[in-house]
Amino acid sequence: MPMFKIWCPELGQSIDDAKTVKGFDHESAATNWADWHDHDSADYAIVGGEVAEVQVLHEGETKPVTVRVFGEMTRSYRARAMP
């Protein structure tokens, strides 16, 4: 799977602060970064409705792509029949 460097200038980050993330493309790497970032910060701001604008640089590229990342909380249910 391709590797991408991702950073968020809105958070005061530069390429020197980039997190290396796997993804199929720029967008999937950005969503993987958002999942990591929300969990790491424990704020869950992105999944809570904030939009994060990140810079995504694919290995071998020289110019990053700007990607806006959105999140949403969804309900999830499970059920098990009792014996």
Beta strands, then each sheet from edge to edge (+ up, - down):
strand 1: 3-7
strand 2: 19-22
strand 3: 52-58
strand 4: 65-69
sheet 1: 2+ 1- 3+ 4-
end
